[in-house]
Amino acid sequence: MESMGMIGRFYQISYWMMKLLLVNMIWVIFNFPIVYMVLATLTVNSMDELYLLLIIIILLLPFIFFPATNAMFAVVRRGVLYKKDDRLLSYFWKTYKQNYARSLVGGITITVLWFVWIYNYQLSGIELGSGLSYIYLALTMFLLAFTSYFFADSVHYHLTFIASIKKSIIMSIGFPHYTISIIGVSGVCLYILYWLHPVFLVLYGGILPAIICFLGYYFIYLRAKRVKETNESKKQWNPQKA
């Protein structure tokens, strides 16, 4: 019986590893032009070629990376909340098409924010370990959390684009412990994948951070929901003064 239990657990782990691998590879395939450009940067012969490839990658992000990542978050949400793991490719494609316009607008906005940050960092010439470097590190964590929350909120709620942007900003600033935990755990997972073998970054480097980020977002959502329900119950209970 014990051996059957171990075999059963091994089967469950293998089953979910394959499902996660499938979703991640679908995401990688949808991002193939960007993946190709990133690999091409490893074979450049001059800085001019590198800058040209980086510009092309940045221009492709809103049109390819953001819609694909948004669809991956939708698949993650479906699996986490409803325990559904069937028809992954069809569901990915369905949400990809439905949310493409919103993902494109969000991608343009967030890509511009990241470009401004990176360009400003390059111009500032900040030394590592200086006080200003920690400010930039905090800003980087905020942008990472903001981007992740936007993906999660876009697939969890049907809010307007502006409302979703505002909500993602509030969540990034208002829940720093969740933000630090999400970014920290995601970074550790990516490091472990790289430590095992760089190929694991290709196999699971997208889906694992997506799961961690959506769970962090969902915990914040549940917490805010409980606080709202508590405040509403206090308003409804209004005893008369003796």
Secondary structure, 3 states (H helix, E strand, C coil): CHHHHHHHHHHHHHHHHHHHHHHHHHHHHHCHHHHHHHHHHHHCCCHHHHHHHHHHHHHHHHHHHHHHHHHHHHHHHHHHHHCCCCCHHHHHHHHHHHCHHHHHHHHHHHHHHHHHHHHHHHHHCCCCCCHHHHHHHHHHHHHHHHHHHHHHHHHHCCCCHHHHHHHHHHHHHHCHHHHHHHHHHHHHHHHHHHHHCCHHHHHHCCHHHHHHHHHHHHHHHHHHHHHHHHHHHHHHCCCCCC
